[in-house]
Amino acid sequence: MLPTLVKVIGFDLDQTLYPKSPEIDTAIQNYLYEKIAELRQINLSEAKKLFDGLYQSGRGLSGSKSMIVLGFPEGRAKDIVQEALENAPIAKFLTPNTTILSLLTELKQKYESIDIITGSNQSNAAIKMQKLSLPTYLFSHIITADDASKSDYSAFKLWFSFYPKLEPQNFLYIGDRVSSDYEKPRELGIQSILVNIKTPDEGVDCPQLPSLQSIKAYLL
């Protein structure tokens, strides 16, 4: 069980508030393959092999870091990944989930606040939330890529700023990736839960659960 110090819960959006999907992964990565192929002057199959060798679910490099290794300037790499999230046809795969909505409603009633901290920009996050039928009023704050970034900790520090009377241990972040949703928050003293995890990583010292619904046993 997690300590009882948690007062505020933050959620990642992508592949956290909706389950991982091969269709979604493929849509995003196909966009990246095209950009790699253009840069390296290679075919899509070769681009796929290069990217997949760096990007692995869980402990692999993030999408933007993989693109940097493959030769993109840091700023452009982040832009391309964001473009993939924005332009890849993801929304058509998203559907409402009444179980998730019920879970979030229960958490909002029990804890001081629930929030979203996402790498998607404001417009894209709004579209996804609409497709998922997640009302914005459930969340006290929605921090998007337009506000700050998780990768440089600024998104988490902005999150802290909304609750000046709380300590880092009062915050819990729930996401799906080790690097951005466990390692980064942990460095700031934030507790984490990883969800939609098929194979738990023994090196990760936080709950690693098969689905978002599984957090109910820990938090309610």
TORROTI-628819 format. One record per residue: residue number from 1; x, y, z of N, C-alpha, C in turn; chain; residue in one letter. Coordinates in nm, 3 decimals, decimal comma, padded with zeros to 5 digits. Each point is the difference from the previous one (the first is absolute). Layout:
<vexlums>
VEXLUM  num     n.px     n.py     n.pz    ca.px    ca.py    ca.pz     c.px     c.py     c.pz  cadena  residuo
VEXLUM  NUM        X        Y        Z        X        Y        Z        X        Y        Z       A        a
...
</vexlums>
This chain:
<vexlums>
VEXLUM  num     n.px     n.py     n.pz    ca.px    ca.py    ca.pz     c.px     c.py     c.pz  cadena  residuo
VEXLUM    1   00,083  -00,120   00,000  -00,083   00,120   00,000   00,087   00,126   00,000       A        m
VEXLUM    2  -00,049   00,104  -00,063   00,071   00,126   00,000  -00,019   00,070   00,135       A        l
VEXLUM    3   00,093   00,084   00,040  -00,017   00,077   00,122  -00,127   00,085  -00,005       A        p
VEXLUM    4  -00,048   00,038   00,114  -00,124   00,077   00,006   00,023   00,150  -00,017       A        t
VEXLUM    5   00,119   00,038  -00,042   00,033   00,142  -00,015  -00,056   00,060  -00,128       A        l
VEXLUM    6  -00,048  -00,082  -00,092  -00,046   00,050  -00,130  -00,124   00,087   00,016       A        v
VEXLUM    7   00,008   00,121  -00,056  -00,113   00,092   00,003  -00,045   00,041  -00,140       A        k
VEXLUM    8   00,096  -00,001  -00,093  -00,028   00,041  -00,138   00,050  -00,108  -00,095       A        v
VEXLUM    9  -00,081  -00,034  -00,097   00,036  -00,103  -00,097   00,005   00,061  -00,140       A        i
VEXLUM   10   00,110  -00,022  -00,069   00,014   00,044  -00,138   00,002  -00,118  -00,095       A        g
VEXLUM   11  -00,059   00,018  -00,116  -00,005  -00,106  -00,100   00,067   00,044  -00,128       A        f
VEXLUM   12   00,078  -00,089  -00,058   00,039   00,013  -00,139  -00,128  -00,022  -00,082       A        d
VEXLUM   13  -00,001   00,043  -00,125  -00,117  -00,021  -00,084   00,020  -00,116  -00,096       A        l
VEXLUM   14   00,100   00,011  -00,086   00,016  -00,098  -00,107   00,040  -00,137   00,052       A        d
VEXLUM   15  -00,079  -00,099  -00,035   00,021  -00,139   00,036   00,001  -00,022   00,151       A        q
VEXLUM   16  -00,063   00,094   00,072  -00,023  -00,013   00,144  -00,149   00,008   00,028       A        t
VEXLUM   17  -00,064   00,110  -00,042  -00,145   00,013   00,016  -00,076  -00,076  -00,107       A        l
VEXLUM   18   00,072  -00,055  -00,094  -00,055  -00,100  -00,092   00,107  -00,108  -00,016       A        y
VEXLUM   19  -00,038  -00,123  -00,028   00,099  -00,109  -00,004   00,092   00,007  -00,120       A        p
VEXLUM   20   00,114  -00,063   00,014   00,092  -00,010  -00,113  -00,070  -00,076  -00,112       A        k
VEXLUM   21   00,037   00,033  -00,123  -00,063  -00,061  -00,116   00,103  -00,014  -00,112       A        s
VEXLUM   22   00,012  -00,116  -00,057   00,092  -00,016  -00,114  -00,033   00,096  -00,114       A        p
VEXLUM   23  -00,130   00,027  -00,020  -00,040   00,090  -00,107   00,051   00,142   00,025       A        e
VEXLUM   24  -00,009   00,044   00,125   00,047   00,133   00,035   00,153   00,008  -00,012       A        i
VEXLUM   25   00,069  -00,099   00,054   00,146  -00,002  -00,010   00,045   00,005  -00,146       A        d
VEXLUM   26  -00,066  -00,079  -00,083   00,036  -00,006  -00,141  -00,023   00,134  -00,069       A        t
VEXLUM   27  -00,112   00,064   00,032  -00,031   00,129  -00,062   00,105   00,105   00,034       A        a
VEXLUM   28   00,041   00,004   00,127   00,101   00,095   00,043   00,136  -00,030  -00,062       A        i
VEXLUM   29   00,039  -00,125   00,008   00,133  -00,037  -00,045   00,015   00,009  -00,151       A        q
VEXLUM   30  -00,106  -00,024  -00,075   00,009   00,014  -00,145   00,037   00,143  -00,039       A        n
VEXLUM   31  -00,052   00,096   00,074   00,034   00,140  -00,025   00,150   00,022   00,024       A        y
VEXLUM   32   00,050  -00,057   00,108   00,143   00,016   00,032   00,087  -00,070  -00,104       A        l
VEXLUM   33  -00,042  -00,118  -00,045   00,077  -00,071  -00,102   00,016   00,085  -00,125       A        y
VEXLUM   34  -00,107   00,070  -00,038   00,005   00,083  -00,120   00,103   00,112   00,015       A        e
VEXLUM   35   00,005   00,060   00,119   00,096   00,108   00,023   00,144  -00,051   00,002       A        k
VEXLUM   36   00,019  -00,118   00,059   00,133  -00,061   00,002   00,045  -00,033  -00,141       A        i
VEXLUM   37  -00,091  -00,056  -00,079   00,033  -00,037  -00,138   00,040   00,123  -00,080       A        a
VEXLUM   38  -00,069   00,111   00,022   00,033   00,124  -00,070   00,139   00,049   00,039       A        e
VEXLUM   39   00,030  -00,003   00,131   00,130   00,050   00,047   00,115  -00,087  -00,048       A        l
VEXLUM   40  -00,017  -00,131   00,013   00,108  -00,093  -00,032   00,004  -00,042  -00,146       A        r
VEXLUM   41  -00,100   00,041  -00,075  -00,011  -00,040  -00,141   00,001  -00,153  -00,013       A        q
VEXLUM   42  -00,089  -00,063   00,077  -00,014  -00,145  -00,001  -00,148  -00,034  -00,015       A        i
VEXLUM   43  -00,029  -00,129  -00,018  -00,141  -00,037  -00,013  -00,064  -00,017   00,138       A        n
VEXLUM   44  -00,132  -00,015   00,002  -00,074  -00,007   00,126   00,037  -00,122   00,082       A        l
VEXLUM   45   00,031  -00,109  -00,065   00,037  -00,122   00,072   00,130   00,020   00,076       A        s
VEXLUM   46   00,097   00,065  -00,063   00,127   00,028   00,067  -00,019   00,101   00,113       A        e
VEXLUM   47  -00,086   00,099  -00,023  -00,029   00,100   00,104  -00,065  -00,066   00,120       A        a
VEXLUM   48  -00,090  -00,090  -00,024  -00,067  -00,073   00,107   00,101  -00,078   00,084       A        k
VEXLUM   49   00,092  -00,066  -00,066   00,099  -00,080   00,071   00,088   00,089   00,088       A        k
VEXLUM   50   00,039   00,115  -00,049   00,083   00,092   00,078  -00,074   00,049   00,124       A        l
VEXLUM   51  -00,124   00,043  -00,020  -00,077   00,054   00,112  -00,031  -00,107   00,103       A        f
VEXLUM   52  -00,046  -00,114  -00,047  -00,040  -00,106   00,092   00,117  -00,053   00,083       A        d
VEXLUM   53   00,120   00,015  -00,052   00,117  -00,043   00,075   00,030   00,088   00,121       A        g
VEXLUM   54  -00,053   00,121  -00,003   00,022   00,095   00,111  -00,121   00,013   00,091       A        l
VEXLUM   55  -00,117  -00,003  -00,060  -00,123   00,024   00,074  -00,063  -00,133   00,039       A        y
VEXLUM   56  -00,008  -00,023   00,129  -00,062  -00,122   00,050  -00,097   00,040   00,109       A        q
VEXLUM   57  -00,113  -00,066   00,005  -00,100   00,031   00,102   00,061  -00,017   00,138       A        s
VEXLUM   58  -00,020   00,099   00,087   00,050  -00,011   00,137   00,135   00,064   00,017       A        g
VEXLUM   59   00,109  -00,077  -00,012   00,132   00,053   00,035   00,079   00,051  -00,119       A        r
VEXLUM   60  -00,057  -00,004  -00,119   00,071   00,052  -00,115   00,007   00,152   00,001       A        g
VEXLUM   61   00,072   00,055  -00,097   00,003   00,145  -00,013  -00,138   00,051  -00,035       A        l
VEXLUM   62  -00,029   00,122   00,038  -00,126   00,061  -00,040   00,003   00,024  -00,150       A        s
VEXLUM   63  -00,116   00,032  -00,056  -00,006   00,025  -00,143   00,091   00,114  -00,042       A        g
VEXLUM   64  -00,001   00,111   00,076   00,082   00,115  -00,038   00,149  -00,031   00,014       A        s
VEXLUM   65   00,040  -00,070   00,106   00,141  -00,035   00,017   00,047  -00,096  -00,108       A        k
VEXLUM   66  -00,088  -00,090  -00,041   00,034  -00,091  -00,110   00,026   00,080  -00,128       A        s
VEXLUM   67  -00,083   00,101  -00,023   00,016   00,082  -00,121   00,128   00,082   00,006       A        m
VEXLUM   68   00,039   00,045   00,119   00,126   00,073   00,016   00,118  -00,089  -00,036       A        i
VEXLUM   69  -00,001  -00,122   00,052   00,107  -00,095  -00,029   00,009  -00,026  -00,151       A        v
VEXLUM   70  -00,113   00,003  -00,066  -00,003  -00,028  -00,143   00,037   00,121  -00,086       A        l
VEXLUM   71   00,031   00,115   00,066   00,055   00,111  -00,075  -00,080   00,128  -00,002       A        g
VEXLUM   72  -00,115   00,003   00,066  -00,080   00,121   00,003   00,047   00,093   00,112       A        f
VEXLUM   73   00,008   00,130  -00,024   00,028   00,094   00,109  -00,104  -00,015   00,109       A        p
VEXLUM   74   00,039   00,030   00,123  -00,090  -00,025   00,114  -00,136   00,067  -00,016       A        e
VEXLUM   75   00,001   00,126  -00,037  -00,126   00,071  -00,014  -00,089  -00,061  -00,108       A        g
VEXLUM   76   00,061  -00,034  -00,111  -00,076  -00,059  -00,111  -00,051  -00,138   00,038       A        r
VEXLUM   77   00,080  -00,076   00,073  -00,042  -00,134   00,042  -00,127   00,007   00,084       A        a
VEXLUM   78  -00,003   00,093   00,095  -00,119   00,015   00,084  -00,119   00,046  -00,082       A        k
VEXLUM   79   00,026   00,088  -00,096  -00,108   00,048  -00,085  -00,060  -00,114  -00,083       A        d
VEXLUM   80   00,086  -00,087  -00,051  -00,048  -00,110  -00,084  -00,087  -00,095   00,080       A        i
VEXLUM   81   00,043  -00,032   00,121  -00,079  -00,090   00,084  -00,135   00,063   00,031       A        v
VEXLUM   82   00,000   00,130   00,029  -00,126   00,069   00,025  -00,086   00,002  -00,124       A        q
VEXLUM   83   00,062   00,020  -00,116  -00,074  -00,003  -00,126  -00,064  -00,137  -00,020       A        e
VEXLUM   84   00,073  -00,105   00,036  -00,054  -00,136  -00,016  -00,124  -00,018   00,086       A        a
VEXLUM   85   00,007   00,049   00,124  -00,116  -00,010   00,090  -00,117   00,082  -00,053       A        l
VEXLUM   86   00,031   00,113  -00,062  -00,104   00,088  -00,050  -00,059  -00,049  -00,132       A        e
VEXLUM   87   00,088  -00,048  -00,089  -00,042  -00,028  -00,137  -00,034  -00,146  -00,028       A        n
VEXLUM   88   00,055  -00,090   00,080  -00,033  -00,141  -00,021  -00,148  -00,021   00,033       A        a
VEXLUM   89  -00,067  -00,086  -00,073  -00,145  -00,021   00,021  -00,028  -00,083   00,125       A        p
VEXLUM   90   00,021   00,061   00,117  -00,017  -00,071   00,127  -00,144   00,009   00,050       A        i
VEXLUM   91  -00,060   00,118  -00,013  -00,131   00,024   00,062  -00,105  -00,102  -00,043       A        a
VEXLUM   92   00,009  -00,047  -00,123  -00,103  -00,093  -00,048   00,003  -00,133   00,074       A        k
VEXLUM   93   00,110  -00,027   00,072   00,009  -00,125   00,076  -00,048   00,017   00,145       A        f
VEXLUM   94  -00,030   00,122   00,040  -00,039   00,027   00,138  -00,151  -00,006   00,017       A        l
VEXLUM   95  -00,043  -00,066   00,107  -00,142  -00,013   00,029  -00,025   00,024   00,149       A        t
VEXLUM   96  -00,119   00,045   00,036  -00,031   00,022   00,141   00,007  -00,129   00,081       A        p
VEXLUM   97   00,039   00,014   00,126   00,008  -00,114   00,091  -00,066   00,041   00,131       A        n
VEXLUM   98  -00,118  -00,050   00,025  -00,075   00,042   00,119   00,067  -00,046   00,128       A        t
VEXLUM   99   00,075  -00,111  -00,007   00,071  -00,049   00,118   00,108   00,098   00,042       A        t
VEXLUM  100   00,073   00,053  -00,097   00,104   00,099   00,029  -00,061   00,128   00,053       A        i
VEXLUM  101  -00,108   00,044  -00,060  -00,067   00,121   00,046  -00,047  -00,015   00,145       A        l
VEXLUM  102  -00,054  -00,115   00,032  -00,045  -00,026   00,137   00,117   00,000   00,097       A        s
VEXLUM  103   00,112  -00,061  -00,042   00,119  -00,005   00,084   00,052   00,141   00,028       A        l
VEXLUM  104   00,010   00,082  -00,102   00,050   00,137   00,016  -00,094   00,082   00,090       A        l
VEXLUM  105  -00,129  -00,022  -00,013  -00,097   00,070   00,084   00,018  -00,036   00,147       A        t
VEXLUM  106   00,024  -00,128   00,027   00,023  -00,045   00,138   00,128   00,060   00,057       A        e
VEXLUM  107   00,105   00,006  -00,082   00,127   00,057   00,044  -00,016   00,149   00,029       A        l
VEXLUM  108  -00,074   00,070  -00,082  -00,021   00,143   00,020  -00,072   00,026   00,132       A        k
VEXLUM  109  -00,090  -00,090   00,036  -00,075   00,015   00,125   00,086  -00,028   00,123       A        q
VEXLUM  110   00,098  -00,090  -00,015   00,081  -00,041   00,115   00,120   00,091   00,023       A        k
VEXLUM  111   00,063   00,048  -00,109   00,124   00,075   00,012  -00,023   00,150  -00,022       A        y
VEXLUM  112   00,097   00,078   00,038  -00,013   00,146  -00,010  -00,022   00,042  -00,145       A        e
VEXLUM  113   00,077  -00,060  -00,092  -00,013   00,034  -00,142   00,049  -00,116  -00,085       A        s
VEXLUM  114  -00,052  -00,008  -00,122   00,063  -00,082  -00,102   00,029   00,091  -00,119       A        i
VEXLUM  115   00,114  -00,022  -00,065   00,047   00,085  -00,107   00,049  -00,083  -00,118       A        d
VEXLUM  116   00,026   00,065  -00,111   00,065  -00,063  -00,115   00,128   00,075  -00,030       A        i
VEXLUM  117   00,109  -00,074  -00,018   00,128   00,055  -00,046   00,038  -00,081  -00,123       A        i
VEXLUM  118  -00,009   00,059  -00,117   00,016  -00,073  -00,125   00,100   00,064  -00,094       A        t
VEXLUM  119   00,059  -00,081  -00,085   00,089   00,050  -00,104  -00,074   00,046  -00,124       A        g
VEXLUM  120  -00,131  -00,025  -00,006  -00,081   00,050  -00,112  -00,024   00,149   00,017       A        s
VEXLUM  121  -00,016   00,071  -00,112  -00,031   00,142   00,013  -00,147   00,018   00,037       A        n
VEXLUM  122  -00,038   00,122   00,027  -00,134   00,027   00,051  -00,109  -00,044  -00,097       A        q
VEXLUM  123   00,017   00,031  -00,128  -00,100  -00,035  -00,100  -00,016  -00,151  -00,012       A        s
VEXLUM  124   00,113  -00,069  -00,009  -00,002  -00,144  -00,017  -00,056  -00,069   00,124       A        n
VEXLUM  125   00,038   00,048   00,118  -00,052  -00,057   00,124  -00,151   00,016   00,007       A        a
VEXLUM  126  -00,049   00,115  -00,042  -00,144   00,026   00,005  -00,076  -00,095  -00,092       A        a
VEXLUM  127   00,055  -00,025  -00,118  -00,064  -00,092  -00,095  -00,006  -00,140   00,059       A        i
VEXLUM  128   00,111  -00,044   00,058   00,005  -00,135   00,056  -00,096  -00,014   00,118       A        k
VEXLUM  129  -00,003   00,101   00,085  -00,091  -00,006   00,115  -00,145  -00,001  -00,045       A        m
VEXLUM  130  -00,030   00,073  -00,106  -00,136   00,000  -00,053  -00,036  -00,138  -00,054       A        q
VEXLUM  131   00,092  -00,064  -00,072  -00,025  -00,134  -00,055  -00,017  -00,102   00,112       A        k
VEXLUM  132   00,069   00,022   00,111  -00,009  -00,090   00,115  -00,117   00,034   00,091       A        l
VEXLUM  133  -00,069   00,108  -00,030  -00,111   00,051   00,083   00,046   00,026   00,143       A        s
VEXLUM  134   00,118   00,063   00,012   00,052   00,038   00,132  -00,025   00,149   00,019       A        l
VEXLUM  135  -00,093   00,039   00,086  -00,030   00,142   00,019   00,115   00,073   00,068       A        p
VEXLUM  136   00,031   00,119  -00,046   00,112   00,075   00,055  -00,024   00,038   00,146       A        t
VEXLUM  137  -00,127   00,009   00,042  -00,026   00,042   00,138   00,048  -00,101   00,103       A        y
VEXLUM  138   00,030  -00,123  -00,044   00,054  -00,099   00,093   00,138   00,039   00,052       A        l
VEXLUM  139   00,073   00,078  -00,080   00,140   00,029   00,029   00,018   00,145   00,042       A        f
VEXLUM  140   00,069   00,018   00,112   00,024   00,136   00,049   00,095   00,076  -00,093       A        s
VEXLUM  141   00,099  -00,073  -00,054   00,098   00,061  -00,090   00,033  -00,097  -00,112       A        h
VEXLUM  142   00,014   00,051  -00,120   00,044  -00,079  -00,115   00,123   00,068  -00,057       A        i
VEXLUM  143   00,116  -00,062   00,024   00,128   00,054  -00,046   00,037  -00,070  -00,129       A        i
VEXLUM  144   00,015   00,077  -00,108   00,031  -00,057  -00,131   00,139   00,044  -00,045       A        t
VEXLUM  145   00,039  -00,046  -00,117   00,130   00,037  -00,056   00,008   00,149  -00,029       A        a
VEXLUM  146  -00,114   00,066  -00,014   00,001   00,145  -00,020   00,041   00,074   00,127       A        d
VEXLUM  147  -00,013  -00,066   00,113   00,032   00,062   00,129   00,142  -00,031   00,047       A        d
VEXLUM  148   00,039  -00,127  -00,010   00,130  -00,044   00,053   00,025  -00,143  -00,047       A        a
VEXLUM  149   00,122  -00,048   00,027   00,042  -00,133  -00,046   00,034  -00,091   00,118       A        s
VEXLUM  150  -00,037  -00,126  -00,012   00,041  -00,097   00,102   00,149  -00,029  -00,010       A        k
VEXLUM  151   00,055   00,004  -00,121   00,138  -00,042  -00,022   00,101   00,088   00,073       A        s
VEXLUM  152  -00,031   00,128   00,019   00,093   00,088   00,072  -00,054   00,035   00,140       A        d
VEXLUM  153  -00,098  -00,078   00,045  -00,059   00,013   00,135  -00,091   00,120   00,016       A        y
VEXLUM  154  -00,006   00,089  -00,099  -00,075   00,124   00,018  -00,150  -00,026   00,018       A        s
VEXLUM  155  -00,052  -00,106  -00,061  -00,143  -00,031   00,016  -00,031  -00,040   00,143       A        a
VEXLUM  156   00,090  -00,078   00,060  -00,021  -00,043   00,138   00,018   00,117   00,097       A        f
VEXLUM  157   00,096   00,087  -00,030   00,021   00,117   00,085  -00,119   00,096  -00,010       A        k
VEXLUM  158  -00,058   00,011  -00,119  -00,120   00,081  -00,015  -00,114  -00,061   00,081       A        l
VEXLUM  159  -00,010  -00,132  -00,003  -00,101  -00,071   00,079   00,016   00,033   00,149       A        w
VEXLUM  160   00,124  -00,005   00,048   00,026   00,036   00,141  -00,052   00,140   00,030       A        f
VEXLUM  161   00,020   00,091  -00,093  -00,031   00,141   00,027  -00,149   00,023   00,026       A        s
VEXLUM  162  -00,085  -00,090  -00,046  -00,143   00,014   00,023  -00,040  -00,038   00,144       A        f
VEXLUM  163   00,093  -00,066   00,070  -00,029  -00,048   00,135   00,116   00,038   00,093       A        y
VEXLUM  164   00,019   00,127   00,026   00,117   00,047   00,075   00,009  -00,053   00,143       A        p
VEXLUM  165  -00,109  -00,046   00,056   00,003  -00,049   00,138   00,033  -00,149   00,009       A        k
VEXLUM  166   00,011  -00,067  -00,115   00,028  -00,144  -00,001   00,147  -00,028  -00,023       A        l
VEXLUM  167   00,045  -00,116   00,046   00,136  -00,048  -00,022   00,001  -00,099  -00,116       A        e
VEXLUM  168   00,118  -00,025  -00,061   00,005  -00,094  -00,113  -00,063  -00,136   00,029       A        p
VEXLUM  169   00,017  -00,050   00,124  -00,054  -00,132   00,034  -00,152  -00,003   00,003       A        q
VEXLUM  170  -00,062   00,118  -00,008  -00,147   00,007  -00,004  -00,054  -00,019  -00,142       A        n
VEXLUM  171   00,092  -00,009  -00,097  -00,039  -00,013  -00,140   00,021  -00,143  -00,049       A        f
VEXLUM  172  -00,093  -00,049  -00,079   00,011  -00,132  -00,064  -00,023   00,019  -00,149       A        l
VEXLUM  173   00,090  -00,056  -00,081  -00,015   00,011  -00,145  -00,022  -00,139  -00,059       A        y
VEXLUM  174  -00,097  -00,010  -00,089  -00,036  -00,128  -00,061   00,020   00,009  -00,150       A        i
VEXLUM  175   00,088  -00,086  -00,052   00,029  -00,002  -00,143   00,033  -00,138  -00,047       A        g
VEXLUM  176   00,061  -00,008  -00,119   00,026  -00,132  -00,059   00,147  -00,024  -00,037       A        d
VEXLUM  177   00,084   00,105   00,008   00,139  -00,017  -00,042   00,096   00,022   00,117       A        r
VEXLUM  178   00,099  -00,086   00,008   00,097   00,007   00,109   00,074   00,133   00,000       A        v
VEXLUM  179   00,050   00,041  -00,116   00,088   00,118  -00,004  -00,073   00,129   00,040       A        s
VEXLUM  180  -00,113   00,025  -00,061  -00,068   00,128   00,022  -00,099  -00,002   00,115       A        s
VEXLUM  181  -00,050  -00,117   00,034  -00,109  -00,008   00,098   00,040  -00,061   00,134       A        d
VEXLUM  182   00,122  -00,051   00,007   00,052  -00,053   00,127   00,132   00,064   00,037       A        y
VEXLUM  183   00,099  -00,007  -00,090   00,133   00,051   00,033   00,000   00,151   00,022       A        e
VEXLUM  184  -00,061   00,074  -00,091  -00,002   00,147   00,014  -00,075   00,043   00,126       A        k
VEXLUM  185  -00,123  -00,047   00,022  -00,069   00,039   00,123   00,075  -00,039   00,126       A        p
VEXLUM  186   00,061  -00,118  -00,002   00,070  -00,049   00,120   00,114   00,094   00,039       A        r
VEXLUM  187   00,068   00,057  -00,099   00,110   00,092   00,030  -00,048   00,124   00,073       A        e
VEXLUM  188  -00,128   00,030  -00,013  -00,057   00,117   00,069  -00,074  -00,039   00,128       A        l
VEXLUM  189   00,002  -00,130   00,032  -00,066  -00,045   00,122  -00,145  -00,037  -00,017       A        g
VEXLUM  190  -00,045  -00,009  -00,126  -00,139  -00,035  -00,029  -00,014  -00,152  -00,005       A        i
VEXLUM  191  -00,104  -00,052   00,061  -00,029  -00,143  -00,009  -00,060  -00,032  -00,137       A        q
VEXLUM  192   00,011  -00,125  -00,042  -00,051  -00,040  -00,131  -00,071  -00,133   00,004       A        s
VEXLUM  193  -00,089  -00,018  -00,094  -00,056  -00,130  -00,035   00,005  -00,010  -00,152       A        i
VEXLUM  194   00,050  -00,111  -00,051  -00,002  -00,025  -00,144  -00,115  -00,094  -00,032       A        l
VEXLUM  195  -00,070   00,029  -00,108  -00,115  -00,081  -00,039   00,014  -00,047  -00,145       A        v
VEXLUM  196  -00,084  -00,093  -00,037   00,004  -00,062  -00,132   00,136  -00,065  -00,026       A        n
VEXLUM  197   00,054  -00,062   00,106   00,130  -00,066  -00,006  -00,019  -00,150  -00,014       A        i
VEXLUM  198   00,051  -00,057  -00,108  -00,013  -00,144  -00,022   00,102  -00,078   00,081       A        k
VEXLUM  199   00,125   00,049   00,000   00,108  -00,069   00,070   00,067   00,097   00,096       A        t
VEXLUM  200  -00,022  -00,013   00,131   00,062   00,092   00,096   00,153  -00,004  -00,006       A        p
VEXLUM  201   00,061   00,115   00,020   00,146   00,016   00,001   00,047  -00,012   00,145       A        d
VEXLUM  202   00,085  -00,095   00,027   00,047  -00,023   00,138   00,078   00,118   00,054       A        e
VEXLUM  203   00,054   00,084  -00,086   00,078   00,115   00,044  -00,085   00,122   00,034       A        g
VEXLUM  204  -00,129  -00,013  -00,013  -00,091   00,113   00,026  -00,069  -00,020   00,134       A        v
VEXLUM  205   00,019   00,097   00,089  -00,051  -00,011   00,137  -00,132   00,075   00,016       A        d
VEXLUM  206  -00,099  -00,043  -00,076  -00,135   00,054   00,017  -00,097  -00,104  -00,055       A        c
VEXLUM  207  -00,126   00,008   00,035  -00,097  -00,095  -00,055  -00,002   00,007  -00,153       A        p
VEXLUM  208   00,000  -00,117  -00,063  -00,008  -00,010  -00,146  -00,121  -00,088  -00,030       A        q
VEXLUM  209  -00,105   00,060  -00,049  -00,129  -00,067  -00,006  -00,043  -00,027  -00,144       A        l
VEXLUM  210  -00,080  -00,105  -00,020  -00,039  -00,038  -00,136  -00,101   00,093  -00,066       A        p
VEXLUM  211  -00,070   00,080   00,081  -00,101   00,089  -00,055  -00,019   00,120   00,092       A        s
VEXLUM  212  -00,062   00,103  -00,052  -00,030   00,117   00,082  -00,099  -00,035   00,110       A        l
VEXLUM  213  -00,094  -00,087  -00,032  -00,100  -00,038   00,099   00,062  -00,064   00,123       A        q
VEXLUM  214   00,120  -00,056  -00,015   00,067  -00,069   00,111   00,040   00,095   00,113       A        s
VEXLUM  215   00,006   00,131  -00,029   00,040   00,094   00,106  -00,104   00,008   00,112       A        i
VEXLUM  216  -00,119  -00,048  -00,030  -00,108   00,008   00,099   00,039  -00,071   00,129       A        k
VEXLUM  217   00,070  -00,113  -00,012   00,041  -00,076   00,117   00,101   00,075   00,086       A        a
VEXLUM  218   00,071   00,095  -00,061   00,102   00,077   00,071  -00,053   00,131   00,057       A        y
VEXLUM  219  -00,097   00,059  -00,069  -00,035   00,138   00,031  -00,142   00,020   00,053       A        l
VEXLUM  220  -00,085  -00,102  -00,009  -00,138   00,017   00,045  -00,037  -00,107   00,103       A        l
</vexlums>
